[in-house]
Amino acid sequence: MSATPETGVFARSSEHEQVVFCHDEPTGLRAIVAIASTALGPALGGTRFYPYASEQDALDDVLRLATGMAYKAALAGLDLGGGKAVIIGDPATLKSEALLRAYGRFVQSLGGRYVTACDVGTYSADMDVVARECSHVTGRTLAHGGAGDSSVLTAYGVLVGMRAAAELTWGAPSLRGRTVGVAGVGKVGRHLVRHLVEEGADVVVTDVDPGALDAVRAEHPGVGAVADVEALVERDLDVYAPCALGGALDDEVVARLRASVVCGAANNQLAHPGIDKQLQDRGVLYVPDYLVNAGGLIQVADELGGFSFERARARVEGIFDTTMRVVALARAEGVPPAAAADRLAERRIAEVGRLRGIWLG
């Protein structure tokens, strides 16, 4: 696979194996499925239901996300490729049984090259509906033999990555007494806050949704809150955890950031190539997003063989050792951790992928 050297993000659809536009006028479905690579196996990735401003914005997002999934699966040691889907529209008004079933028929038409799951705007119950028309669905509810909410192990994987970062930065894999700022307390962020409180960390949060903030603080009265990301990054933090949408780390945020470690669940956190080098130059340890947020992928991937939460959780624990490997390679080769993670993922895709070729289902 050909990627930009600093971010590993494909820029054009021509660099993906397959991009499919889906339109079903009666239900209002407009969707895009992007398959970045099937070199390691079928492309697994969630379905994001989001009111994009334009089709081009949706395409740009799905291409980046699909590539991230390919690297994520490779670095996690899974026999899976990378793909993603987006449904264009507001799920609060557009989502319906008919639309989800129409979407399921489109996914089924890909013959197993793409396996879908939950993402922003979609839930396990939605996957149960999609599965009524499609056999290539994971992330289903527990009642239907699925893994349930994948945000549970996504958050746990971020915690495991933070512990590794703590070991690398302060000499012990503990967050007790450390101040952690969490930006975004939605599906993943709220689970992460619970883990951090249980670890004994001092937690400060922010979110664009006041209701999400109120819910977290009602559950954890000791958690602090600030108005916005700008206020959060200017706090004296030990760890900054971006857990909302992508592009969280831009020039302005990096210039204001006072944390020693960045480790969060959001995908595609680097706003542009070079941000990771800026963090490195400032002495901030950036733990690559697709390394630490792989817990959800590991969880839904385990479902494909008959789900065991204990087995999936044990595999998520491996994020600690992978983080240590990535940072060790970064230090040995004098590159930022994001570049080192890309190199490890690309190496596995090249070495194992040549044995397989394109996945035909």
C-alpha positions, -999 to +999 in steps of 0.1 A: +000+000+000+012+035-007+008+060+021+020+095+029+052+090+049+041+108+081+005+099+086-001+067+067-033+082+054-043+076+017-052+108-001-071+094-031-097+067-038-075+053-065-052+041-038-079+019-022-089-015-035-125-006-039-149+023-033-186+018-037-213+045-037-247+033-026-280+050-032-316+039-024-340+067-032-371+052-015-354+051+019-331+081+015-300+060+018-268+076+005-237+057+016-201+051+007-182+019+014-144+021+011-121-009+012-085+002+017-069-033+017-078-070+020-042-082+020-046-097+055-082-107+052-117-093+047-120-056+054-137-049+088-148-015+098-177+003+113-205+023+097-205+060+105-239+077+102-232+115+101-247+147+085-217+155+063-219+189+046-212+174+012-206+141-005-169+151-010-166+155+028-181+121+033-157+106+007-127+122+023-137+109+057-144+073+046-111+071+027-091+082+058-111+060+081-107+029+059-070+033+057-068+037+095-087+005+099-062-014+076-033-001+097-052-007+130-059-044+121-023-050+110-008-035+141-032-054+163-021-087+147-055-095+133-061-114+101-083-086+087-080-058+062-093-023+065-126-008+054-152+017+065-186+029+055-204+062+059-241+069+056-248+106+048-275+122+069-287+130+104-294+096+121-319+113+144-342+120+115-331+097+087-324+064+103-351+038+098-355+000+096-360+003+058-329+024+054-307+000+075-321-030+056-313-013+023-278-006+035-275-043+045-283-054+010-256-032-004-230-046+021-242-082+012-236-074-025-198-071-017-196-108-010-179-106+023-150-084+012-164-058+037-177-067+071-195-039+089-200-029+125-209+001+147-194+036+146-205+071+153-243+073+149-249+035+147-254+010+175-255-027+181-293-027+177-288-011+143-264-039+133-292-064+142-314-047+116-286-047+090-280-084+097-316-092+086-304-086+050-267-093+054-244-120+068-213-099+070-221-080+102-205-079+136-209-057+167-244-072+172-263-072+205-256-098+232-292-111+226-282-120+191-249-136+200-228-105+194-202-087+212-224-058+222-211-022+226-175-021+211-168+011+230-163-009+261-130-025+250-121+006+229-119+026+261-101-002+279-075-003+252-069+034+256-064+029+293-038+001+286-020+025+262-020+052+288-004+028+313+023+020+288+029+057+282+031+063+320+057+036+322+077+053+294+073+088+308+073+084+346+088+050+351+057+032+364+025+019+346+002+038+369-021+068+364-028+072+401-025+109+410-020+119+374-042+146+358-060+134+327-080+156+304-106+138+283-121+157+253-153+141+244-173+119+268-196+101+244-197+063+239-160+057+244-150+087+265-175+080+293-161+045+297-126+058+297-135+083+325-148+054+346-116+035+341-095+065+350-115+073+382-111+036+392-073+040+386-071+069+410-065+096+383-077+132+386-100+137+356-111+168+338-135+166+309-151+187+282-177+180+255-198+200+230-229+183+245-238+197+279-259+167+285-230+144+281-210+164+306-238+164+331-242+126+328-205+120+335-204+144+364-235+129+379-219+094+378-185+107+390-190+138+411-152+143+416-146+148+379-140+184+368-153+200+337-143+229+315-161+248+288-142+237+257-111+220+243-091+253+244-096+256+281-087+219+286-054+218+267-042+249+286-047+231+319-017+215+337-024+180+325-002+149+326-022+132+298-045+147+272-070+122+257-089+133+225-120+111+223-142+130+199-139+133+161-107+135+141-083+164+136-081+171+173-044+179+172-038+209+151-011+236+152-030+258+177-038+229+201-002+217+200+011+252+207-011+255+238-008+219+250+007+215+285+004+177+288+034+153+287+014+125+270-013+125+243-033+092+243-069+091+232-096+072+214-104+096+185-095+084+150-072+105+127-061+129+155-033+145+135-048+175+116-020+174+090+014+157+084+040+171+107+019+175+138+035+143+153+070+159+147+058+191+165+048+170+195+080+151+194+100+184+193+081+197+223+089+165+243+053+153+242+048+115+239+021+109+213+007+074+214-008+067+179-046+067+179-051+036+158-027+017+181-046+024+214-082+025+200-079-009+185-098-025+214-132-021+197-119-037+165-105-066+186-138-070+203-159-071+172-133-093+154-136-118+181-173-121+174-165-136+140-153-168+157-179-169+185-175-141+210-156-144+243-153-112+263-124-126+284-105-137+253-110-103+236-100-084+268-069-105+271-059-096+235-066-059+242-040-062+270-015-067+242-018-030+234+006-024+263+035-044+247+027-030+212+030+005+226+063-003+241+075-018+207+063+013+188+080+038+210+112+017+212+113+016+173+106+054+172+135+061+195+159+037+178+151+052+143+147+088+154+112+092+141+079+101+158+058+072+172+032+077+145+058+070+118+071+040+138+036+025+141+030+029+104+063+011+096+053-018+118+018-020+103+031-017+067+058-044+074+031-069+084+008-060+055+037-065+031+051-097+046+018-115+053-002-099+025+021-113-003+010-147+008-027-139+003-033-112-023-068-097-027-095-113-005-122-128-026-145-140+001 
